[in-house]
Amino acid sequence: MSDGIRHASVDLRTDRAHGARIYDYILGGKDNYAVDRAAAEATKQVWPALPVHMRANREFMHRAGRYLAAECGIDQFLDIGTGIPTSPNLHEVVQEVRPEARVVYTDNDPIVLVHARALMSSTKQGCTAYVDADLRDPDTILASPEFRETLDPSRPIGLMLIAVVHFIEDDDEALDVVRRIIDVLPSGSYVAATIATDDFAPEMLAEVRRTYHEHGETLRWRSQAQAARFFDGLELVEPGIVQMHKWRPDSDVDLAVPEADIAMYGAIARKP
């Protein structure tokens, strides 16, 4: 098709909740279904802070993108687990700093594919592309023409793993697929990630996980030590692995959020 996105035979899988659509609903979007809204509302019943938490995740992505573009000189990005487009998207954030920035988005939710045109807008100097693929299949992502033709693998890349690894519940599998991607990135690349944790409200978040499972979605909490394993061999940027709202906040207002309302660690690390 003229927009370079494959749309044929899209099955939206509306019989089960999906994290990207739950996220969309909580952020006020309209690209979600009854099962997603039911999962979101059931989760809010046991953990009312869900909207605060999800907004904090979005704000971390914005800060991370700006930091990598403005302070680290990164002008090409691979964003895996993109989610449903919600402006400002990553390319809008980084191209404001570096108009020449190039971004490859990846997601496995068919509804993201349907709306991927919103991710394809770009400055004239830069470029965006979309890959319909799963984090569990890094070979497909890295071999895709969208990746190979948009990004230069000989130059540093910013890998964005925002609120995605918790959908892989097996620790060994999650670590393996992330490592396989990091291994192909050149020296000087960065990894920015948010990783779900129940360290700060274990009882409530046990109910959140149960609710997600009841609605057909996966969810895996990880401790700070388990989150740190995703950054093995990398150089953590200060302040290291912290609750995501504490990672270089834009204002003291962000720090006023109670710890129990945030269920993700956030970090950025450089590949030596």
N, C-alpha and C positions, 0 to 999 in steps of 0.2 A: 504494500500500500504506500501511498505518497508520504505518510508520516514515518515510515520505517518501522512500524510496530505490527506484530502479528496478532490478529484478533480472531482468527477462525476457531470455531468449536469451543467457545468459552463456557465453562461450567462454573457458575458462581457459587456452588455448594452452599446454598442458603439453608440447608437442613441442620447445620452446626455452626456454632459461634466461631469467629476468627478474630485473633488479637488485633489485626490492623483495623477491622471494622468496629470493634469495641472501642479502640483508641479514637477512631473517627467520631463515634457517637459522643464520647465523653468530651471531646474538643468542640462539639457543636456542629459537626458535619452532618451530611445527609446521605452519605454513601454507606448505609448499614441496613440491616434487616431485623425483623422481630426477634430472632434468636440472639442477635448481638445485643440488642437493647435489653432483652431479658437478662442476659449474662451480666451486663453492665449494672443494671439496677439491683440485681441480686448481690453483686459484689459490693455495691455502695451500702447495702443494708448491713453488711458485716464489717465493712471498712469505709466509712464515709469520706476518708481522705483521698479516695481514688482520683477524683478530678484534680486535686492539688498535686498529687504525685505525677499524673500524666502531663500536666502543664510544665512541671519542673523538668521532666524528661525532654520535652520539646525545647525548653529554654537552654538546657545543656547542649543540645545539638547545635543551636544557634551560636552559643559561646565557643564551642569546640571548632565549628567551621570558621568563625571569624579569627580565632587564635591561630589555626593552622595556616590560613591564607595571609593574615596580616603579620604575624610574628615568626612564622616558620618558613614562609616563602613557598608554601604548597599551592600549586595551581592545577592539580589534577586529583580527582577523588573517585573512589569506588565506595558506593553507599549500598550496603547489603541489608535487606529488611526495611526497605524504604517506607512502606506504608502508603496509605491513600494520600494523594497530594493535598497539602494544607499550606497555603502561603503564609510566611515566606518558606519556600523549600530550600534545600541545601544550596542549589545552584544560585538562587537569588541572594543568599547570604554571602557566599564566597565571591560571586561575580561583582558584588557591590565593592569589594575590596580589590579583586583582581578580575577585570572584565574578560581577560583571556582564559579564565579557568574552565576546565573541562570536567564533566561529571558523568559517571556511569551509574545509573540506578538499577537495583536488582530487587525483585520480590517474587514470591510464589503465589500470592493471592490473586486469583483471576480478576477480582474487582479492581485491583491496582492496575492490572494490564488494561482494562477497559478505560480507565481514566488517565493512562500514562501520557496522553497528549499534553496534559498540564505540566508534566515534567520535562517536556521537550522544548519549551521556550528557552531562549538563551540570548545573551548578548551576541552581536555580530562577530565579536572577536573570539568568543568562547564556543562551547559545544556541549550538548547533553545527549545521552542515549539511554535506552532502557533494555534490560535483559530480563526475560521471564524465566526465572530459575530459582532454585532452592539453595539456601546456605549449605544444606547437607550434600550438595553436589558441586563442590568448588571447581571441579574440572570443566563442567559445562559453562560456568561463569567465565573462567579464565580463557577458555577456548572460543568463546563467542566472538563473532565479528564485531559486535558492538563494543566489546572490551578492547579487542586488538586494534580496531580502527580509530578508537576515540582517545585511548590513553597510550602513552609512551612508557613501556615497562622498563626502560633503561634509566628513567628519571623518577625521583621520589613521588610516591603516591600517598594520599591520605585515605586510609581504610576506615570507614565509619561502620560500626556495629552497634547501632543505637536500639536498645530494647529488643534484641533478637535472639541472643544465645539462650535465653530462658525457655524458648520453645523447643530446644533440644534437651530432653531430660537426662539422657545418658551422659555422664561427665566425660568419659573417654571419647565418645563420638564428638561432643561439642568441642573439646580441646583439639582433637585431630583435624576437624574441618577448618577451624580457625588457623591452626598452625600451617596447614597446607597452603592457605592463602598468603599468610605472612611470609612463608619461606620463599615465595616467588617475587616478593616486593624487593626493590633495590635498597641498598643502604641509604639512610636519610629519610626513609618513609616513616609515616606515623600511623598509629592505631588509636582511634578514639572509640570508647565503648561505654555503654551503661549495662550493668549486670544486676539482675534482680536478686534481692536479698530479703530475708525475714529476720535479720539480726536485731532490728529495733522494735518489732511488734510481733513476736512469733505466734502468739495465740490467735490474734486477729488474722494474720496472714496465712495461718494454716486453714482457716475457713475460706479465705480468698482462693487458695489453691483448690480446695474441695469444690468450690462453686465453679471455677473454671473447668475442672474435670467433668462436673455434672452437665455442663453445656457443651462438651465435646472439644474443649481447647486444652492444650498442654501448658504446663507452667512448672518451672524448677527454680526454687530458691537456692542461693549459694552464699556461703559465708565470705567474709573478706579474704580469708586465706584461700578459699576455692576460687574467688574472683581473681586473685593475684596470679593464679596459674596461667591465665590467658595472656599474661604479659611476660612470661618467662623469657629471659634472654633479651628483653627490651629495656630501654632506659626510661623510667617513669619521669614524667614532667611534674614539677611541684604543683600542688600539694600531694601528689601521689594518688592512692586509691581512697577516695572519701565518698560520703553520700553526695549524690550528684549536685544537689543544690549548694553544696559547700565548695565545689570546684570553681575557683575564681569567679565568685558571684559578681553580678553587675552592681549590686547595692546591698547594704546591710539588711534591707527588707527581706531578701532571699534567705538570709541566715535566721530570720525570726520564725521560719516554718519549723514546727515541732519535729524532732527526729522520727517519731513514730508515724509521721505522715509521709515519709519518703522511704520507698522500698527498693531503691537501686543505688549501687555504687557507680561512680563515674570516674574515668581516668583517661589520660592520654599518655602514650609512650612512643619513644623514637626507636627505630631499628638502627643499631650501630652499623 
